[in-house]
Amino acid sequence: MASTTGQTIKCKAAVAWEAGKPLVIEEVEVAPPQAMEVRVKILFTSLCHTDVYFWEAKGQTPVFPRILGHEAAGIVESVGEGVTDLQPGDHVLPVFTGECKECDHCKSEESNMCSLLRIDPDRGVMIGDGKARFSINGKPIYHFLGTSTFSEYTVVHVGCLAKINPLAPLETVCVLSCGISTGFGATVNVAKPKKGSSVAVFGLGAVGLAAAEGARVSGASRIIGVDLNSDRFEQAKKFGVTEFVNPKDYDRPVQEVIAEMTGGGVDRSVECTGNINAMISAFECVHDGWGVAVLVGVPHKDDVFKTSPVNFLCERTLKGTFYGNYKPRSDIPGVVEKYMNKEMELEKFITHEVPFSEINKAFDLMLRGEGLRCLIRMEH
């Protein structure tokens, strides 16, 4: 590894040249890490819906050419100046948000919204010097979420890397770098359902099923899965979902259906679709007096949440969460240990696998709504 330290590395990366067009495997140059940066050899990455969202760039600012990808696992190749808590050979999970450990948010026990490193989807460069570390023939290729894991090597700010147990299987724990931690944490850290309670989960993709897994681990007795795709219901049983509702089967709002099923509403709900109507339903379906709804899904930038203020006055609570309220460097290593101690299951989230050269197949699977996570194996 040491031979490449301080050198530009030439490697393969999947480049998104324009919105909605298949990624192209290109040879890119990856510059050495600058101050407080780390260059990581990516071994496994997986496709998250957020990648597809920004690749389609329908509701978002288009930034191209770009190397997408943010759910991954790898090994540190080299570190830049000032990096003290990571060294070459360390096993890491890159995370789309960060923890500088210095700002008011990082010093707060309640927040994981680091002022320096919080998610910025429109930024395509490193925060240190405002430049990209990727290039082809001297022209910059932009970064994505500070991670850009659809590349054999990537450069990440040290604050966006969780150092994990080297015995953890990278091909499995890579899913904790984004989606599974997001859903699981939304339930256990934010909704906090009591044992024996009822929880509704909107959206039964990987994040929603991770939220259901969180409800299962918390001892919820009823976990109601809500999705427009009835094909997802069978699979969801493995994650603790006990009942299913497809809003298309009813001619009235799904919140009314759920209130009827539960004698006034669920104790907790977790919304994992990003659809504004699902968000409103998730809030309106919780029980008055104590119900708590947690929003996880990313909305379209022009969406507006509309509900009667009376819903709040009747003692319903609406919360939002970001990355399951986990601080990447402080908390994610502990989530990996939870998996290692068999306190949570991860294998069931990985339903497909493709080699890096066939990364576009992962996009096809997700666009068709097939499977949960597609593991992309780098071919170093």
N, C-alpha and C positions, 0 to 999 in steps of 0.2 A: 504493500500500500504506500509506503513512504516515498517510493520513486516518483509518484505523481504530485507530491506535496509542492505547492507553489507553482505548479505548471497548469496550463490550460489542458483540459481533458477533451478528447474527441470521443463522442459516443452517440448512440441512437436515442432519438426522442420521437414521440408521436406529436406532430405539430398540427394545430388547428389553424389553417390558413384563412378560412372565412366561415361565417356563421352557417351551421347546419350541413357543412360539407364534410365527407369522411376525413378522418385524421390521416396524415401522411407520415410514414416512418422516414425520418431524415437524419443525416449526420449533423450533429450540432457541436459547437464548441462551448464548453462550460468553463468559465473563468474561475480562478482560485477564490476561496472565501476571503472577504475583506474583514475589517474589524467587527467583532461580535457575530460573525457568520460561520456557518459550518457547511462543508460539502459532504453530501451523503450519497452513498451507493445504495440505490433503491433495489430491493430484492423482490418485493411483492407490492402490488398496488391493487386497488379495487375501484370499481366505478360506483359513484354515488350520484343520486339524482341531481345534486347541485352542479356537478360537472356538465350534465346534459343541458340543464337550465341555461348555463352561461355559454355553452356551445351553440345552442339554438339562438340565444341572445334576443329573444322576442320581447321579454319584459325588462331587459337589462341593457346597460351601456355596452355596445360591442367593443371589445379590445382584441385585435388580431394583428399579426399572427401571434399565437399564444400556445404555451404548453400547459394543458389542463392537468387535473389530477390532484387530489389532496388526501386521499385515504390510503395509507401506505405504511410500510415498515422497511427499515434499512439499517445500514451499518456506517458509522462515521468514517469517512476517508481522510479528511484533514480538517483542521480548525484554523480560523483566522485569529488575528491579534485580539487579546483581551478575553478569549474564551478559556475559562478555567474549569468548568464543571463537566466538560465532555472531552474525550480524547479519541484518537483513531482506534477503531475496533469496537467502540461502544455500540450497543443495540438501541435504536431509537424509533419512536413513532413521530413523524412530522404532524403538526396540528395546524389547522387553518386559522386559529387564533393563537394568542401567545400569553406569556406571563413574564414581564420584565423584572418583577419582584421589587420594583422601586416606586411605582406610581400609587396614587391613592386607592385605586381599584385593587391592585395587587396586595396592598397592605390591609385592605378590608377583608374580614372573614366572610362577608356576604356576597362579594362580587368576584366575577372572573372576567370582567370586561376591561382588560388591560388597556390603559390610555394609549400606550405606545404601539402595541401589536394587535389590537382588536381587528377583526375581519374588515377588509376593505376590498370588495370585489372589483372596483374600478382601477385599483392600482396594479400596474403591470411591471413595476420595477422594485428594487430593493430600497428599504427606507434609509439606509446609511448614506448612499450617494445619489439616489434617484436614477440609477442605471440598471439595465438588465445584465444578468450574468450569462445569459444564453445568447449565442449569435450564430448566424449562417452567413458565410462570406462577408463578415464584418457588419452585417445588418442585424439589429437587435430582434430577438424573439422574446415576447413578453411573458412575465410570470403570471401565475394564477394563485390567489389566496396565500401568497408567500411560500407556497410549497412546490407546485409544479412537479408532481410525482410521475407523470407519464414520460419519464426520461430515465436513462440508466444511472445518471448522476444528476443531482440538483443541489442548489445552494439555498440554505434556509437560515433565518436569524436564529441564534442560539435559544432565544426565548420561546421559539415555536417547536422545540424538540423535547419530547418526554423520554428520559433515559430509563429503559426498562430492564427487567430481569433477563440476562442473556440466555437463560434456559427456556424462556417462553418461545413457542413455535411462531416465527414471524408470519408464516402463511395463514395463521389463524388470528393472532392478536392484531394484525393490520386493520381489521374492521373496527377496532376500538379507537382508531385514530380519528374517526369522525362519527359515522351514523349510529353505531350501536351505543357508544357512550352518550350521544345526544339523546336518544330515546330512553335508554335505561335511567340516565340521570334525571331526565324530566320527571319521571315517575318517583324514583326513590329520593331525590334531593329536593324536588319542588312540589309536586302534588302530594307526596307523602301519604299514601292511602293507609288507613288503619287495617289491622287484621280483621278479616270478615266483611270488609266494605265492598262497595260496587264501584267499578271503574269502566268508563267508556273510552275506547281508543278509536280515533278517526284516522283512517288511512292505514292499511295493513301491508305497507311495504316494509323494508328492513327497519326503518326508524320506528314506525308504529309497532312492529312486532317486538322491537327492543323495549318499547314502553310497556307492552303487554308482559314481557319477560320480567320487567321491573315490578309490575303489579303482582305477578305470580310469586316472585321471590318475597314480596311484602306480605303475602298471605291474603290478598283480596279474594273474596268468595265468588263474586260475579265479575267477569271481564267481558264486556260487550264490544265486539269488533264491528266497526262501521266502514263499509267500503262499497264502491260502485261496481266492483268486479267480484262477482260471487265465486269465481274460480279460486279466489284467495282464501276462502273460508276454511277449506279442509286443512290446508297447510298451517293455518293460524292456530289450530287446536294444539299443535306441538309447543306453542308458546304460552299456553294457559288460557287462551280465549275460550269462553264457555258458551257464548251466544253470539249470533250474527244478525246484523241489520243491513240490508241493502236499500238505501233511500229510494231507489228507482221502483221498488215494490209497493210504494205507498203514494197516495195522492194528497198527503198532508206533510208538513215539515217534520223532518226526522227527530227534532227535539221533542215534538209532541208524542211521537211513537215511543221514544226512550222514557219519557216521563210516565207514560201509561204502563210500560213494562216494569217500572221500578217503584211505583207508588209515589210519584212526585219528582223523580229525578235521580241521577246517580250521585254518589258522594264525591267522585272525582272524574274529570275527563282530561284527556290529553289529545291535542289536535296535531296531527303529523302530515298534513297534506299541503298546506300553504294556500288552499282554496278559501277565499274570503267567506263564502257561504258556509263551508264546513267549520270555519272558526266561530262564526256567529252561532251555529247550531251547537257546537261544543260548549259554548258558554251558557246558552239558554237551556241546555239539557241537564244542568246540575241542579241539585236540590236546593231550595231556598233554606236560609238559616245556617247552612254549613258548607254548601257545595263549593268546590274549587275547580276551575278550569285552567289548564296550562296550554299556552300556545307555543308550538315548536316549529311548525312549517313556515317557510319563507314566502311571503306574499308577493304579488305583482307590485311594482313600485307605486302605482297610482291607486291601489286599493284603499278603501276606507271602511273601518269597522263601524257598523251601525246597530245599535240595540237601545232599548228603552232604559233610561237611568233607573227606573223602578226595579229592574233586575238586580241592580247593585244595592238599592235601598232595602231590598228583601234579603240582604245578607248573603249574596252570592259573591264570590271572589274570582277575579280574572287575573291571571299571572302570565308573564312571558318568561321564556328561558332561552339561554344561549349556551349551546354545547353542554346541556345537562347540568349547568352550574358547576362544572368541573374546572379547576385551574389546571392547565395542561401539565406543567412541570411538577407541581405539588401533588396532584390527585391521580393522574392517569397511571403512574406506576402502581398505585394501590388497586386500581381497577384490574390491571393485568394480574396482580396477585390473587384477586377474587376469582378470576378464571383458573389460575393455577391451583387454587385450593378447592376447585369444583363447586364454588358458590354461585356460579352463573355459567350458562352454556353458550358457546360461540359457534361451534361447528355447524349447527343447524342453519345459521344465517348464510353460509357459503354454499350456494346451490349450483354454481357453474364455475368452470375454470378455462381460461384460454391463454396461449402463449402471447407475449407482447406483440409479436408480428401480426396477430389477429385481433388486436384491440377493438377494431370496429365492430366485431361480433358482439362484444360486451354492450356497445351502444344499441345494436339491433335488439338484443334481448331486453334491455331496459325499455326501449321504445315500444316493444310489444307487451310490456308488463309481465315478462316471464321471469320467474325466479326472484331471488332476493339480492344477494351479492354475487357478482361475477369476479372471481379472483384472476388477476392478470399477473402471470409469472414472467419476470424479466429473464432474458436469455443471455446473460453475461458470458 
